[in-house]
Amino acid sequence: RYFLWWYKKTRLEKKYPFIDLFSAVPLQQIYGCPLGGIGGGTITRGWRGEFCRWQLNPGIYHYETVIADQFTVCLRRKGLTVYQQVLSVERPSTLQGWNWGYCGHYAFYHALYPRAWTVYELPGQNVVLTCRQVSPVIPHDYQDSSLPVGVFIWEVENGNDEDVEVSIMFSLQNGMGTKEDKRGGHWNEPFAFEKEGTRVAGVVLHHCTPVNPFSLAISAREKAGTRVSHFTAFDPTGSGKEVWQDLLQDGQLDSPAGESTPTEKGEVVAAAVCASCTVPARGHGTLELALAWDMPRVHFGSKEKLHLRRYTRYFSSEGDAAPALSHHALTHCEEWEKKIDAWQKPILENSQLPPWYKSALFNELYFLTDGGTIWVELPPDCCEEDVQGPAGAGLSQLLPVLREYGRFAYLEGQEYRMYNTYDVHFYASFALIMLWPKLQISLQYDIAVTVVNEDVQLRQYLMGGQTAQVKLKNVVPHDIGEPDDEPWQRVNAYLMHDTASWKDLNLKFVLQVYRDYYLTHDSLYLRDMWPVCQAVMESELQFDKDDDGLIENGGFADQTYDAWVVTGASAYCGGLWLAAVCMMCKMADVLGDHETMQKYSAILQKGKESFERLLWNGKYYNYDCSGSVTSSSIMSDQCAGQWFLGACGLDQGQFEVFPKSHVVSALKTVFEKNVMGFAGGTMGAVNGMTPHGAPDTSSVQSKEVWIGVVYALAATMIQEGLVEEGFRTAEGCYRTVWEKLGMAFQTPEAYCEKKVFRSLAYMRPLSIWSMQLALENRAGRAAAAAPTAAHANSLHP
């Protein structure tokens, strides 16, 4: 059934399937820090300096290394060129007139998102170059963080006793290395943009495709002692001698005026910009170059609606903003770096945190921009009916929030092309709520609208073949659509299973609503979401078949572990259910809704007793209560409900749901069995482990390690005082992904012990930010307790 659907989708409709089980993206151990802000597309540079992953069209990736996209250095002494080298280890078949094959032993790469550093020692020249790559990804900034730009700051250290003239040439092909580059009609033009006394010069490369045309701009900042020159157009498939010789002659390019002629079909065109300065003996110099791209007006695959990207609020939406974007980037990058330093420094300088954690915490954030991310404006003429649909009235802040902060969506994974996959976003959402909380609030409003509306169309699902409505009223959707269709307009692109009967989606909405309120204190948001929370919980109550206060799973894969069957009361869904019921009580208390509070308090008391009776075995909570062979499996994610309760301060006192002693015992069992008993404790926590110490092989997912789940588990351990165990658990994933498997900036959903992995570049690992929240909460409690202890000591010397 899947094959027939896949064939129709890919071969007849010529579209991308939401999950392509036949054409997995191959692992390439080449990626580095991506360029660009949030929602305007990304361009990834490899750690060897190549431009090798492109996501300009929303949610669509091209994994092409474009050989013409390079930095080249030219050194001159006493008026003569003494060294000229492409800063690349490549030895390509094109551009043979260039000097390739830089020796990689002389370079070092380091990334700490959103910045990266590459240090080049130039052999025999006593000159060191450091290229610092900066993107405007700045917490709580909703303007510059949306910009599709990256800046390259080149620091030059001259160790010689004489001056040296240094030139950095940035060359770029018009396009992304795809067949579109040869369709014809593309052209380049030089530009100079001056504002507030600062001048930026470069070349704009106009890429004129029929759908989603865009432009690229390479540029450099002119300042005292810096000369900027350009080469408007050259053939990147030829020898490139004309560019090379031009630079070799005097360390500058000829800078012809006027635009290039549009390319013919089959032709490719490239451009180059050069920045030069003289660096004194034993001195330093700085050159600043930028890359900007401008695809302001986008259509998704259906081509039904025109969307304006977020950055068009601040820059032109007519496709002519690349020069202004370049100027803004080059004149604001210093300010961006100060803000990035202020954000990262307290964590980086905390000697109690291990170095690998600092790397993982920031570098996993790459997915917030490079996860097919789209951030668009609400059309100015948009009315409430357009956004709310027929049943969406009552969300008073919906329109103000979407108008002010736009619509935000990111993919489940670069291979799993569904936007805002909600069961997975549950884990990843900590990064948003902690760093860009308004984007989380905006996303929640979009989910709330889909909850109260329904889609009465019928469709057949691929697993089981049953036919059902695409979307039921008062049920949280699995996702808000796919990039090859029309997201927000048509939801639930996922058609493996009918997710209306999934047990975790509704609960995860309620848990996020209170967590968001707890961290933002946004009472208007809470009041808007309260009726939606009541509706989804009322819908969820249908799954408590025996009225024991606890929902039951249906004997199929009906939650985020969508290949791991669960029957009856379960540790995962049952725990999420009780946590959501607890939060309903808390929200009702905050809002003064005593009737609802009484209702859910009664359910909570009954449910807690049932959960303990049916699932607690004296050491941990059983996977489920079905009595099957795998019922007693040790699930690494069994404390997911406690994870969210702890993050919101609802894990003790009157709101304690799970006995503390049971939680700690369960976590210690998971650490002993799923972590230390798996791969020698070096690969994180396997999802399922049998009581006798072998991985649960009842499904493909039970024997996998899910990186995002492991980070959530580590956060739960930290919350419960098992700090050392938490770090040991999470470290296994970091070492496996970033070091052993070479999956930098493409952290997958899962891997197995034998280096089999699944779904590269995935959303869930953003859950590492819940570890940071747990650490901050612990530090806050310790600081609050310190004065009390000091006061007690003063009373009792």
N, C-alpha and C positions, 0 to 999 in steps of 0.2 A: 504493500500500500504506500509506504514512504517512497519507494523507488519510482512508482508511477507519478506521484506528486512531484518528486524531485525532477523527473524527466520533463514533465510539463512546464515546471517553473523555469528551469535553466535552459532547456533546448527550444521550447516553443515560445515561451513568454520572454526569454532572454533576460531573466532577472536573477537576483541573488536570493537563494533560499535563506530563511531566518536561521536555520542551522544546516550546514552542508556536511552530512555524514560521509560523503564520498570524496570530498576535496578539502581535507584539513590543511590549514596554513602550515607550511613546513617550518620547523625550528631553524632559525638562523641566529647564531650566537654573535650578533654584530651590533645590537642596538645600544644607543646612548640616550642622553637626555633630549626629550622632544622640545621643539620650539613652539612658541605661541601661547596666548592666553586661553581663557575659557570660552569655548563655544564658537570660535571663529575658524576652526580647522587647525591642523597641526602638521608640522614637517619634522621628522625625526632625523637627527644626525647620529651616525654610528660612533662608537668609541675610537675608531680609526679616522674619524673626520668626514666620512662619506654621508651624503644626503640620501637616505635609503628607505624611508617609509612616509607615505603621503596620505593625508586624510583632509582633503579640502572640500570635496563633495560630502555632505553630512552622512556620516556612518559608513562610507565606502572607502576601502583602503587599496592602495597600490604599493606593492612591495618591490620597488624598483630602485636600484642604485644608479643614479644618473651621473655618468663619469665626468661630464663637463662641469659639474657643480663642485668647485674646488677653491681652496685658498693657495696662493703661490707667493713665495717670498723672493724679493730681489735685494741684494746687498751691493752697495757701491762705495768705493773708497777713492778719494782723489780723482773723481770724475770718471772712474772706470767700474764697470760691473764685474764683481769678483765672485758672485755666487747667485744662482737663480734656480729655484727648486719648487716643484709642486709638493705641497705638504701632504703627501699621500703615499702609502706603500704600494698602491696599485701599479700594474704595468699593462695598460689597456692596449687594444688593437687600434683604437682611434686616437686622435690628437698625438700622433707619433712625433710631432715637432716639439713636444714639451719634454722637460726633464722629469721623468717619473721615478718611482722606486725609492722614495725616502726610506731610510733604515729605521724600522720601528723600535729598535733598541734605544734610540735617542729621544723617544717621546714617552710621555706619561699622561694618562687620562684619569680624571676624578670627577664624579658627579654627585651633587647634592641638590636635588630638585628644588627650585626651578633653575638652578645654575649648574654649569659644568666648566671644568678647567682642563685645558690641554697644554702641556709644557713641551716645547720643542728645543732641544739643544742642536744647534747647527754645526755639524762636524767640521772641525778645523777653522771655525770662524770666531770662536770665543764670543758668540752672541746667543742669547737665550730668549725665545719668544714664549709668552704665556697668553693663550687665547682664553678669555673668560666669556662664556656664553650665558646670556641673561634673558629670561622671559618674564613678563609682568604678571606673575601669579602671586598675588598679595592678599592675605586674609582680610576679610571685611571690606575689601575694596571692590566695588561693583562697577567701576568705570574702567580704569586702566587694566584691570584683570581680564577684561573682555577683548583686548586688542590682539589682532593677528600679526604679531611682530616678534622678532628676536634680535638681540644686539650682540655683537662680537667686539669685545674690548681687547685689543692687542697691546700687551705690555712688552716693551723691548728693553732688554738689559745688555748694554754694550760693555764687555769686559776688556776692551782693547785700549791702548794708549792713544788712539786717534779716533776722530769722529767717523761715524758710518751713516750713510744714507740708507734708510730702510723703506722698502715699498711692500705693501700687502695688496695683492690683486685678488679680487673676489669675482669668480666667473660663474655664470648660471645659465642653464638651458631654459628656453621658453617652454615650460610645461613640466610634466611629472614623469617623463620617460615612457609614456604610454603611446599607443597608436594615434591618440588625439594630437600629439605633437606634430604629426605629419599630415594633418588634414588640410593644411593651407590656411591662409588668411591671418596668420599671427604676425605681429610686428613689434619692434622696439623703438623707444625714443628716449633721448637724454632729458634730464630735468634738473632744475635748480630751484630749491624752495627756501625762501628766507622769511623768518618771522622773529620779532623781538631781538633783532641784532645777530641772530645765529643763522648761518647758511648751511644747507645740506644739499649735496649734489649726487647724482647717480643716473641710473637707467631704469625706466619702466618697461616691462615685458608684457605686452597685451596678448592674452590667450583667448581667442575668440571662438569658443565652442557655442553651439546653438542653445544648449541648456547649461545654466550656471557658468557663464563666462567669468574670467577672473584676470587679474593682473598681478604680476610679481614685481617687486622693486628691490634693487640692490643699491646701496648708497653709502656715503661716508660723510662725516662731519668736517666741515672746513673750519679751521681755527688758526690762530697765529702759529706759523711754522709748519702747517700741514697743507699739502697740495693734493687735490682730488682730480683725477682724470678718468676718462672712460673710453671704451671701445663699444660702439653701438651694436654692431651685429657681426657675428662670424659663424661659420659652419662647424658645429661640434662633431660632425661625422668625418671631417677632413683631417688634415695634419695639424691645423691650428698654428702654423708657422707665422702667419701674419701678426697674430696677437703676441706670440712669444718673442718675436724679433722686435716688435714695437716696445715691449717692456724692457728687453735686454739692452736696447740702444741707449736709453737715458733714465730708466727706472720709472718712466711714466707712460701713459697711453696717449694717443694722438688727439682724442676728444673731438671727433668730427661733429658738426652741427647737423640738425635735422633728423627726422625719423627714418627708419629703414623701410624698404619696400616690403609689403606683405609677402609672406612665403607662398610658394606654389605648393600644390598637393605633392606630398612625398618629401618636401624639404623640411629641415629642422634649423632653428636659429638660436643663437646664444648671445650673451653680452658679457661685458666685464667692467668692473669699476676698480680703480686703484687709489689707495691712500698712501702718501709718502711723507716722511719727515727725516730730519737729521738728528741723530742721537749723539750727544757729545761723548768724548772719551770718558770711560768709567762712569757713564751716566745712564739715564733711563728716558724712554720716550713712550708715548701712548698714541695709538691710532684706533678710531672708533668707526666700525662699519655696521650696517644693519640689513636685515632681510625683512620685508613686509609683503603681505599678500592681501588682496582685496577681492573677496567674493561676497559682496554685500547682500545680494538678492538671490535667494536659493529656492529651488523646488526640490521636493523629495521625489521618489521614483514615480509616483502617480501623476506628477506635474499638475495637480489640481489647484493648489494654492501657492501663492507667492509669499515667502517669509523674508523679513528683514532681520539680519543678524543684530545682536545687541549693540555692537560697536557703532552701528549707524545712528544711534542716538547722539553720538559725539562727533562723528565724521560723516562725510557725504555718502549717500546710498546710491549714487549714480555710476559707480565703478571707476571714479577718478580720485579716490582717496589715498592711493599708495604713497604719493609724495608727502602728503600731510602726515600720514601714519609714520613714515620714515623719520620725518623731522621730530615728531612728538617722541618717538622712541629714543632717538639719539640725544635729545635734550632733557629727557626725564629718567634715563637709565640710572643716573647717579642717585636720584631720589628713590627709585625702586629698590636699589641695592641697600640703601639705609633701612628701608622698611623691612626688607627680607632679613637683614642682619638682626634687627630689633626683635623680629619674630623667632628666628632660629637660635639666636645666641644663648638665651637662658637654658635651652635644652642641650645644646652642644657643649656648654661649659659646666653642665651638671656631671660631676665626676662619679656620681653614684649610678649613672646610666651607662650600660655597656656600649662601646663604639658601634657594634653591628646594629643595635636598636636605633641609634640616631640615624644611621644610613637608611635602614628600612623605613622608619617613620616618615622621612621626607621623600625618599625616592618612590615609595608606593603611591604618592600623590600624583605621579605622572598620569594615572588613569582618569583623573578628573578633567584633564584637557584632551588626552589622547584616547579616550574611550568612545570615539565616534561622537563626541560631545557637541550638542547644539544648544545655543542660547539665543532666542529670538524675541523680538519685540511683539507686543500685542498690537495689531493694527489700530491706528488712532480712531478709525470710524467703527471700531468693534463695540457692539452693544451687549448688554447683559445676556440677552437671549442667545446670542452667538456663542458665548462662552459657557453659560450655565446649562444649555439644553432645556428640554421641557420640564425637568424635575429639579433643577438646580437652585431654585430660589431659596433664600434663607442664608446663604453664605455671604454675609454682609461685606466682608473684606476681600472677597474673591477678586473683583474687578480692580480695586485699588492696589492690591498686592501684585497682580499680573501686569497692571499698567506701569507700576513703579519698578518692578524687578524682572519683568519678562517671564518667558517660559524656558525652563531648563530641562534637558534630557540627556542621558548618557546610556550607552549600550551595556547590556549584560556582559558582553565580551566582544572582542574584535572578530571572533568567529561565531558568537551567539548574538545575532543581530536583532535584538529586541530592546526597545527603549524603556528605561526605568523599570526593569524587571523587579517586581516589588518584593518577592520573597528573598531576593539577593540584596536588593537595596537596603533592606532591613539591617544587614550587617555593615554595608558600606556607608550608610547614612551618617555614621559618627563623624566622618571627615567633613561632610557638608555642614552639619549642625554646629560643629566646633569652629569651623573656619569661614564658611559663607552661609550663615544661618538663614538668610533671606531666600537663598536658592532652595534650601530644604523646605521652607514654608511654602514657597511657590509650587514646588513639586507636590507637596501634600494637598494643596488646593486643587491641583489638576486631578489627583487621584480621587479626592472627595467628590468632585463633579461626576467622574465616571461611576463612582459608587451609587449615587442616587439616580442615575439614568440606566437604561438598559438598551441592548441591541437585540432586537427580536429576530434577526436573521438566523437561519439554521445553517450548520456546517457539519461535515463529518470529520471526526478526529482520527489521527493516524494510528494511535495505539488503541486497539479494541474495536475501532470502526463505528462507534456509536455516533448518533447525530444529536446535536443539542444546540440551544441558543448560544450565540457568540458571547453574550454578556447578560447576566441576570441583574435585576435591581437589588440594591443593598448588599452587593457582593463586591469585594475589592478585586480589580482586574489583575491578571498576571503581569501585564505590561501595557504600555500605552501606544503600541504599534511598532512598525519597522521602518527603516529609512527608505526601503524600496517601495513603500506604499504611501500612506498619509497619516503619520503619527498624530495623536490627539483626536483626530477625526475618526479613525477606525482602530480600536484597541484590541488587545489579545491576539497578537500575531502568532503566539505560541499555539500550535494545534496538535501537539503530541497527545495531550490529555485534555479533557474538559476540566478546567481549573475551578469551575463554580463549586465543585465538591471538595476542593482542597481545604484542609483544616487550618492552615497557618496564615493565609493571606489576610483575613479579617483581623486576626489577633495582632498581627504585626503592624497594622494601621493604628490600632488603639495604643499599642505600646509606644509607637513613635510619637503619637500626638502628645501623650503625657511627657515623654522624655524631652520633646521639643519645648513644651511649656516650661518644664522644670529648668531648662538651661537658658531660655530666653525671657521668661516671665511675661510672655505676650498673652495677656488675658483676652484680647479680642479674638485672637486665633483659637484659644481654647473654647470660647463661647461658640464660635462658628462651627468648630469640629465636634462639639458635644452631641448634637442630634445625629450626626453621621456615625459617631462611635456607638450610640445607642442602637442605631439601625443595624450596623454590622454585627453587633453582639447579639441582638435579637435573632438575626439570621443564623448566627453561629450556634445558638441554643438548640437548633434542630438536630445537632450532632450528639447531644446528650440523650441517647435513646432510652436509658433506664433511669433517668431523673436522679442520678447520684451526685450531681454537681460537677461532673467531669465529662468532657466530650470523648467520643470514641473515634478512632480511625477506622476506615472502611474496608480493610483487607486488600488494598491496592496502594500504589505509590501516590499518596494524596497530600504531599507537602513538598518542600524544597528538595528533599532527597527523592527525586521523581523516578528512581529506578530501584528503590529499596522499600519493599512491601512492609506495611505495618497494620496490625489488626487490634482493635479494641483500645483500651486505655494505654497511652504511651508516654514515655518519659519526655520526649521532645514536644509533641503537640499538647499533651496534658500539662506540662510545665508552662508552656506559653499561654495556655488558656487560664491557668490560675493566676499568672502574673497580670494578664489583661483584666481579669475580674477584680484583682486587687487595685489596679489603676482606675478602673471604673468607680470603685468605692472612693478612692482618693479624689478623683475629678469631681464626683458628685458632692463630696465634702467641700471642696474649694468653691463650687458653684452654688452651694446651698440647696441642692436637689436631694432632700432627705428621703423621698419615696424611692428613688433609684438607688440611693446608698443602702437602704434597708434591703432592697431586693437582691443586690449583688453581695451584700454582706452575708446573707443567708446562703447564697450559692457558694460563696467562698468557704464558709465553715464546712458545708457538706462536701465540697470538692476536695478540700485539704485532707479530710479524713479518708476519702475514697482513694486519693492519689497515694497516700502512705500505705494504705491497706493493700492496694492492688499491685504496687510497683516496688516498694522498698523491700530489699532482701537482707538488710542488716549491714551491707557495705556500700551499696549504690542502688540507683533506680534501674530496674530492668528496662530493656528496649521497649517491650510491650507486655501485655498480660495474656496473650493468646495461648500460651503454653506450647508454642511451636518450638522447633529445634533452636531457633535464634532468639527466642523471647528473652533469654537471660544475657544476651549480648551486652557488652559494656559500650555504650554510645558516648563518644567524646563530647557530643553536643547536648548531653542530657540536662545540663544546667542553664540552657539558653534563657529560660524565664527568669532565673535568679540573676543572670548577667544584666538584664535590663532593669530589674528591680534595684540591684545594687548601684547601677549607674545613676539612678534617680533618688537614692537615699531611702528606698522603701524596703530595706532588707532586714529591719530590726524593729523592736518594740511592737506596737499595736499592728503594724503592717507586715510583720514577719509572716511569710507564706510557707517557706520550707524551713524546717528546723535547722539551725546553724550547724549542729553536730552532724546532721545527715549530709548537708551540702559539702562540708569540709571532708567528710569521709568519702563521698562520691568523687570529689576532685582528686583526692589522694589516690583513690583506686584508678582513676583515669590516668593519672601521672605514672603510677606504677606499671599498669598494664598497657595502655594505648601509647604512651610516650616511651618510657624506659624499656618496655617489653617489645618494642617495635624497632627494628633496624638499629639496635644498640643504643636507643635514645638519641639518635642523630638526625632524625627526619621529621620531628614534630609528632603529632598524634594521629594515628590511623582512626578513621571514623568509627569502625566497629571492631571489637575484640571479644573473643569468646572467653568465658571464665577461666578456662585452662590455658590461656595465653597464646592462642593462634588468631591471626586476623579472621574476621567474619567474612567468608567468601560467598555468602548467600546472594550477593548482588555485586555488580561492578562498583557501586558507590560505597558499599560497606567496607571494601578493602582498600579504598583510596584515602589519601590525606587531602583535605580541603584547606588550603592555606588560610583563607578568610575565616573559616571555622576555628582553626588553631589560634589565630590572633584573638578571636573572641573568647576562646577558652582561657588563654593566657590572661586576658583582662579580668575574667571571672576569678581566676586564681589570685591575682593581685588584690582584687576587691576583698577576698576572704583571708588575706594575710599570708598567702602562699606565694610570696614575691619571688623567691629564688626559683621555685618550681615553674612559675609563670614565665620568667625569662628563659629558663632552660627549654621549656616547651616551644616557645616562639622562635628561639634561636635555631632550632633544627630546621624549620621552614626556610628561614633566611639563608642559612648556609647551603641548603639543598638547591634552592632556586637561583640565588644570585651568584653563588660560587661554584658548586659542583656541576649544575646543569647549564650554567651560562645563560640564564633566562632574564638577564637584566632588562628592565623596562618592557617586560612581556610576561609578568607573573601569571601563571596559569590558574585555572580553577582547581586542578587536582593533579596528583601524581601518585604512582604506586612505588613499592619498595624497589622494584627492578627497573626504575628510570623510565617507566611508561608514563606519559603525561596526557592531559586532556584540556582543551580549550585555552589556548594561549591568550594572554592579555585580558584579564578578567576583572570584574568589578569588586568581587567580595573581599579581596585582601585589603581594601581601604579600611576594613574593620580594625586595623592596627591602631587607628586613632582612638578606639575605645580603651586600649591599653594606656594611652596617654591620659585620657580622662580619669581612669582608675588611679593612676599615679598622682595626678593633680588633686583628686579627691582625698587620697590618703595624706598627701602633704598638707592639705587644708585642715583635715581633722587633727593632724599632729600639731599644727601651729595653733589651732584653737585650744587644744588640750594643754599646751605648754604654760600659758599664764595661769590656768587653773592649778596645775601641779606646783608652780612656783608659789602661788598663794597658799596652797596647802602646806608647803614646806615652811613658809614663814610663820604659819600658825603652830607648827609642830617641829621645832628645831631639833 
